[in-house]
Amino acid sequence: MIPAHVPERRYAIFAEGRFEGAKTAHGLLRYGKDEVVCVMDSAPAGRSVLEVAPDLRRDAPIVGTVEEALAYSPTSLLVGIAPAGGRLPDEWRDSIAEAAEAGLEIVSGLHQRLAPEFPKVKVWDVREPPDDVPLFSGEGFGVGPKVALTVGTSSAIGKMTATLEIERAARERGVSTSFAATGQTGIVISGWGICVDAVVSDFIAGAAEQLVLEAAKTSPDLILVEGQGSLGHPAYSGVTLGLLHGSCADCLILCADASDDEIMAGVPRPAVSQAARLYEEVASLVKPAPVVAVSVNTRGLEDGEAEEFVAKLAHETGLLAADPIRGSAATILDAILEAPKTGATKR
């Protein structure tokens, strides 16, 4: 979705029984520009968001029912989870129907489209791609602002978080940015974007290019493209490759964590230095894009362990490495700003 106008919303977030691990809910609370008037989860009802999840940086009351949520005058109900399989939990259907009957817009990033389920109200199925996504044209090679893309050693490793923390650091520095959202949570946060995993495979690169061209219209200093998947993940590598080539990135930020678990059964996780080389080589088939920094997810490590792990990755890769959540994304931003603009590969 690349809208002409992004409406302002007052969200009630529905996360019944799952708020603690509700990725979409947490993303909107941490980074979203729209107001969140309440969260619905009967287990912690009566408490506040920051009492339950103090790292989310924004508070809101937690209520137990749709009726209680309506007292806060929301305009929209957000389905606050991104479950494996992307389908609406059966036990949630009645509550969402109640919100729809009360006139609330339903906002959902599920793979399952909810518009047919609730035909009498406005539904924003975030994953629904535009009808007119073109093939990649090469127009993205001529974009004026610098373009940076996050990539990863695996999926679900913090690419959106890293991108938005870099945007925060840029804003504090007075560097103008445009965030190009490519996944459901990023789109809910920013209000626009294209969910590239819902685009027909031949058009993924074209969708990425269109996002960059749209982001460039405001003439920012920097375009930050949210990455998806991983070249090393068999299930998601096609989306990753389409973004890598279609975004026409000038530089890459590699996202990594401390896990050495297999990506999936029988598929080992690549070493961070190997992944950096791989992304650079594959990008250079179309346009050179060096990895300029490693964004490290150190969740689960003690402070001392995290510091040692970040230093270890910096030594192994020869790149700047930082945890943008435990520390700051300012040094990653510096590395991006110092990287040169690049052109299409010449042969």
N, C-alpha and C positions, 0 to 999 in steps of 0.2 A: 504494500500500500504506500503510494507516494501522493498524499492528499494535497489539495490546494489550500485547505484550512484544517488545522488540528483543533478540535473543540476542547474546552476545559472540562474536566471531569472531577466529581467528588466521589471517591471510591469507597465502597464497603467491600472488604476482601473476605471471600468465603474460603475457609480453610478448616472446616469441621474435622476435628480429630487429628489434624496433620500440620498445624501451624509451625511446630518446632522445625520441621524439615521442608517447609513449603517454599521452594526455590523462587517461584514467580512472585509470591507475596513478599518475600524478603527483598527481592530485587527492587520492587516498586517502593517499599518503605525506605530502603537505603539510598536509592538514587533518583526516584521519580520526581517529576516536577508537579504532578497533579496532587491535590489534597487527598489524604486518606482519613476518612472520618471515623472508621472503626474496623475492627477485625472480628470475624465470627468464628469462634471455636468454643464449644460448651465446656471443655475440660478446664482451661484457664480463665473462663469468663469471670468478670469482676476485677481482674487484674489489668495491667496495661502492657503494651508492647514492650516497653523498655524494662519492665520488671521480668518479663519472660525471656527477652532477647536483647540485652543491653547494647550489643554491638551494632544494632540497626540504625542508630543515630536519629530516629524520629519516633515520637510517641503517638499512641492512639489508644482509645479504650478497646478492650476485648469484651464482646457480648456473646450471648449464647444462642440467640434466635434472630430470625429475619425481622420479626416484629420489633425487637429491641434496636436493631440496626436502623430501621426506618425512622426512629426518633432523631437520628443524626442527619436526616435529610440528604442521603446520598443520591447521586444521579445515576450511578453505575455500580453493578455488582461484578467484581473480578473473580473468576475461578482461579484461586491462588496457588495451584499446584501444576507441576509438569510431570505426571506419572509416566513410567515406562508403558509404552503402548498408546498413550495419549488419549484414553477414553474417559468419559465422565463416570465417576463412581456411582453405582446404582443408588446408594444410600443418600446421595446428594440431590437427586433429581427433584424430590418434592420441595426442598427448600429453595432451589433455584426457580422452580415454577412459581412458588409463592412470591419471590422477588419480582419475577416477570409480571405477575398479575398486579403487583403494586405499581407497575409502570417503570421499573428500573431497566436501563440498558444492561444487557448481559455481555460481558467482555471475556473472551476465552481464547487461550493459546493452545488448546488441545488439538490433536490431529483430528479427532471427531468434530465435525461441524455441528454447531448447536442451533444455527438459524432454522433448519428444518424441524428441530425439536420444539422451538418456541416461536412459531410463525407470527404471532400477534404483537410482538415487541421488537424493538431495535436490538439486533445482535451484531457485535463486532467479533467475527471469527478471525482472530489475528493471523492465523496461518493461511488464510485464503489469499493466494497470490493474485496480482493484477492479471487481467485478461490479455494485456498487450505487451508482455515481456518480449523484447526482441532478442535475436542472436547477438553475440558479441560482435562489435563493429570495429573496434580499435580507436574509437573516439576518446576513450579514457586515457590514451597515451598523451593527449594534449591538455589534460587538466592542469590548471595553474597551481593550486595549492599542493603542498606536499601530502602524500598519502601514506599512512602507516597501517599495517594489518597485524592483528594478533594471530599467532598460530600456536600449536601445542604438541607436546610429546604424547598426549592421549586426549580423549574427550573428557568433558566435565571436569576441567582442570583449572578454570578460573579466567578464561579468555575475556568474557564479558566484564568481569570484575576488574581485570587489569586495564581494559580499554577505558572503562568509566573512571577509574582512579587516575589514569593519565589525563583524561578530560578535566577532572577536578584540579589536578596540579596545574594544567594549562590555564584554567580559569583564574586560579589564584595568582598566576604569573602575568595575567593580562594578555595571554596568547589566545586569539580567537580560534575556536574549533567547531567542527560539525561532526556529530556522531552518526555513523551509518549503521543502523541496527539490522541484523540479519537473522535473528532468532526471536522467538515469541516473547521472552521476558524483556529483551532489549527494546522491542517494538512497543510494548506496554509502557515502558519507562519513558521513551522519547516521544511516543505518540505517532510515529511513522516508521516505515521501513519495509523490507520484503523478507518474509520467512523463506530463506533459500532452500530449506529442506523440503518445501512443498512445491517447488518449481520443477517442471519437467527437465530431465538431466541435460538435454541439449541447450537449455536456456539459462542454466545457473550462472555461467560467466556473463551472459548478457544482463541478468538481473543485478549482479554485482557491479557491473559497469554503470547501469542506470542509477544505482544508489550513489555512486561516486559523482556522477554527473549532476545529480540533484543536489547533493551536499555541496558541490562547488558553486552553486548559484548564489550563495550568500557571500562568496569570496572570503572564506576563512583563511587563517594562516595554515591550518592543519586539518586534514580529514582523517578521522580515526574510524577504521572499519572493524567491526566486531567479527572475530573469527568463529569458525564452527568446526567441530570434529577434529580429525588428525589424519595426516597422510598415512600413519601407521595403523589406523583402525579400519579393518576391512568393511565394517558396516557404514562408515561415514566418510571414507576417503574421497569419494566422488564429489561430495559437497565441498570438502576442503580444497580440492584441486580447482574446482570451478571458481571459488572465491580467490584463490591464490593468483590465478591468471586473470580473472575478470576485473578484479579491483585495480589492476595496474599499479600495485603498491610500489613506493620508492624504498621502503624499508620494512622490516619485520621485527616483531617482538615475540620471542619464543617463551611460552608459558610452560612451566614445569613444576613438579612437586617432589616430595621425598619418597614417594612410593616406588617400589621396584616390582610391584605386582604385574602379572601379565595383562596386556590390554584386554584380551579375552582368552579363553582356553586355547592353548597352543600358539598364541601370538605374543612373543616377548615385547616388552616395552623398550624402545630404542634408548641408547645413552643420549644425554642431552647434547653433547658435542656432535654425535652422529646425526641427530635430528636437525641441528642447525645447518650442517653441511647439506643434508638432504633437501631442506626447504630452499636453500639458496640455489642449489643445482636445478631443481624443478622450476623455480620461479624464472631462472635465467633462460629457460627455453623460450620465454615470451618477453620478459623484461627483467633486468637485473634488480634484485632487492635483497640487500644484505641483512642478516640478523644483527641488530645493533645492541640488543640487551636481552637479558633473561629475566622475566617476571616470575618470582618464585612463590608458590603457595606453600607456606610452612605450617598450615593448620595441623594441630595435633602434636607439634613439637614444643618443648619447653624453650624459653627465650634463648638460653645458651646453645641448645641444640640447633635452633633455627639460625642463629648467627653463624655457627660453624658450617651448617649446610649451605647457606648462601655463599659463604667465602669459598667453600669447596667447588661449587659450580662456577664461580668466577674464575678460579684457578684452572679448572679443567677445560673451560671453553675459551678463556682469554677475553671474555666479554664482561661488561658491567652486569651485575646481578643484584636484584633487590626484591624484597617483599613489600608490595605497595600497600598492603593492609597493616601489617605489623610495623612497618616503617613509613615510607613515603614513595610516591611515584615520581618525585621531582627529578631524580637522577636518570630515570628511564626517559622522561621528557627531554632532558638535556641531550641524551644520546640520539633521540629522534630529530631534534632540531639541528644537531650537528651533521646529520646524514645528508648527503647531496641529493638533489633531484636526479632521477635517472630517466633514460629514454628506452624505447623499444629495442630489443636485441637486434644488432646488425649482423648480417651474414654475407 
